[in-house]
Amino acid sequence: MNIHFTRRNLFQLFAAILIILIAVLMFIIGKQHALLLDNKTVEDSGTTYQAFSIVEVQVNKEPEIELAARDRDRVDVMGQRHRITVTYTDRSFEEHVFEKKFSVPMSYAMVLISIPALVGGADESVWLQEYIPPTAAVAPVSQEPEIVSDELIPTDF
């Protein structure tokens, strides 16, 4: 069995490889993630990161979101790499701007970002966590039908 590559076969092979590479690139770039921005007090290893009274958060070039204490909001983004900008006022009424670049792991569809832990300098495993939405608990259905009796109707006639 002789394998003979012609110029046409090489172009077809190159085109197939190029299409596969473009498909993989589009999958990585076009992957959508939901970011849950959370402004709640977080405690980790004895360190407490207090929630901000009011904080403004911007992800990439999306509109700014204002969060009060114990507030959570959702932003849908595309791609793996993002930039988050947090603007807050400290206790002495000085405005601070915190900016950080981060990437979302490919397997995460929804991510919870703790804003106080992020600004407080916590480890990435503290402020960036996968969020799995809770499922509704459903009571098991009885297999036997329930017998309904009406005790108000007299049985003796």
C-alpha positions as CSV (number, residue, x, y, z in Angstrom):
1,M,0.0,0.0,0.0
2,N,1.6,3.2,-1.2
3,I,0.6,6.5,0.4
4,H,1.1,9.3,-2.1
5,F,0.6,13.0,-1.0
6,T,-0.1,15.4,-3.7
7,R,-0.1,19.2,-3.3
8,R,-4.0,19.1,-3.2
9,N,-4.0,16.6,-0.3
10,L,-1.5,18.8,1.7
11,F,-3.8,21.8,1.2
12,Q,-6.8,19.8,2.3
13,L,-4.9,18.5,5.4
14,F,-3.8,22.1,6.2
15,A,-7.3,23.4,5.9
16,A,-8.7,20.7,8.2
17,I,-6.1,21.4,10.8
18,L,-6.8,25.2,10.5
19,I,-10.5,24.7,11.0
20,I,-10.0,22.6,14.1
21,L,-7.6,25.2,15.6
22,I,-10.1,28.0,14.9
23,A,-12.9,25.9,16.5
24,V,-10.8,25.4,19.6
25,L,-9.9,29.1,19.8
26,M,-13.6,30.1,19.3
27,F,-14.6,27.8,22.1
28,I,-12.1,29.3,24.5
29,I,-12.8,32.9,23.5
30,G,-16.6,32.5,23.3
31,K,-17.2,30.6,26.5
32,Q,-19.7,32.5,28.6
33,H,-19.4,32.8,32.4
34,A,-21.7,34.2,35.0
35,L,-19.9,36.3,37.7
36,L,-21.7,36.7,41.0
37,L,-20.3,39.9,42.7
38,D,-20.8,39.5,46.4
39,N,-20.4,42.2,49.0
40,K,-20.7,40.2,52.2
41,T,-18.4,39.8,55.2
42,V,-16.1,36.9,54.7
43,E,-14.0,35.0,57.3
44,D,-11.1,32.9,56.3
45,S,-8.4,31.4,58.6
46,G,-9.2,33.8,61.4
47,T,-9.1,36.9,59.1
48,T,-12.3,38.8,58.6
49,Y,-12.9,40.8,55.5
50,Q,-15.7,43.3,56.3
51,A,-18.3,44.2,53.7
52,F,-18.2,47.7,52.3
53,S,-21.2,50.0,53.1
54,I,-21.3,51.0,49.4
55,V,-19.0,49.8,46.6
56,E,-19.0,50.3,42.8
57,V,-17.8,47.4,40.7
58,Q,-17.0,47.3,37.0
59,V,-16.1,44.1,35.1
60,N,-14.3,44.7,31.8
61,K,-16.2,47.4,30.0
62,E,-19.6,46.6,31.4
63,P,-21.6,49.3,33.2
64,E,-20.7,49.9,36.9
65,I,-22.7,48.1,39.5
66,E,-23.3,49.6,42.9
67,L,-23.5,47.2,45.8
68,A,-24.6,47.8,49.3
69,A,-23.5,45.7,52.3
70,R,-24.8,42.1,52.0
71,D,-25.7,42.6,48.4
72,R,-25.1,40.4,45.4
73,D,-25.4,41.0,41.7
74,R,-24.7,39.0,38.5
75,V,-22.7,39.9,35.4
76,D,-22.5,37.7,32.3
77,V,-19.1,37.9,30.5
78,M,-17.4,36.1,27.6
79,G,-13.9,34.7,27.6
80,Q,-11.5,33.6,30.2
81,R,-9.5,36.7,31.1
82,H,-11.2,39.7,32.8
83,R,-10.4,42.9,34.6
84,I,-12.4,44.0,37.7
85,T,-12.3,47.5,39.0
86,V,-13.6,48.2,42.5
87,T,-14.2,51.8,43.7
88,Y,-14.9,52.3,47.4
89,T,-14.7,54.9,50.2
90,D,-12.9,54.1,53.4
91,R,-13.7,55.2,57.0
92,S,-11.9,58.5,56.6
93,F,-14.0,59.2,53.4
94,E,-11.1,58.8,51.0
95,E,-12.0,57.2,47.7
96,H,-9.9,54.2,46.6
97,V,-9.8,52.4,43.2
98,F,-8.7,48.7,43.2
99,E,-8.0,47.0,39.9
100,K,-7.2,43.3,39.3
101,K,-6.9,41.0,36.3
102,F,-8.0,37.5,36.7
103,S,-9.0,34.4,34.7
104,V,-11.9,32.1,35.2
105,P,-11.2,28.4,35.0
106,M,-12.6,26.8,31.9
107,S,-14.8,24.3,33.8
108,Y,-16.6,26.9,35.8
109,A,-19.9,28.1,34.4
110,M,-20.8,30.4,37.4
111,V,-18.3,32.0,39.7
112,L,-18.7,33.8,43.1
113,I,-16.4,36.7,43.6
114,S,-16.1,38.1,47.2
115,I,-15.4,41.8,46.8
116,P,-14.2,42.4,50.4
117,A,-11.8,39.4,50.2
118,L,-10.5,40.5,46.8
119,V,-9.7,44.1,47.9
120,G,-8.4,42.8,51.3
121,G,-5.7,40.8,49.5
122,A,-6.9,37.3,50.3
123,D,-5.8,34.3,48.3
124,E,-7.5,33.6,45.0
125,S,-9.1,30.5,46.4
126,V,-11.0,32.7,49.0
127,W,-12.4,35.4,46.7
128,L,-12.9,33.3,43.5
129,Q,-15.0,30.2,44.0
130,E,-17.1,28.1,41.8
131,Y,-20.8,28.6,42.5
132,I,-23.2,25.7,42.1
133,P,-26.8,26.9,42.4
134,P,-28.9,25.1,45.0
135,T,-31.4,22.6,43.8
136,A,-35.0,22.6,45.1
137,A,-35.7,19.9,47.6
138,V,-38.8,17.9,46.6
139,A,-40.6,15.7,49.0
140,P,-40.9,12.0,47.9
141,V,-44.2,11.1,46.3
142,S,-46.1,8.4,48.1
143,Q,-46.8,5.3,45.9
144,E,-50.1,4.4,47.6
145,P,-53.1,6.6,46.9
146,E,-54.5,8.4,49.9
147,I,-58.0,7.3,51.0
148,V,-60.2,10.3,51.6
149,S,-63.2,9.7,53.9
150,D,-65.8,12.1,54.9
151,E,-66.8,11.7,58.5
152,L,-69.6,14.2,58.4
153,I,-71.9,11.9,56.4
154,P,-73.7,9.4,58.6
155,T,-73.3,5.8,57.6
156,D,-76.3,4.5,59.5
157,F,-79.7,4.9,57.7
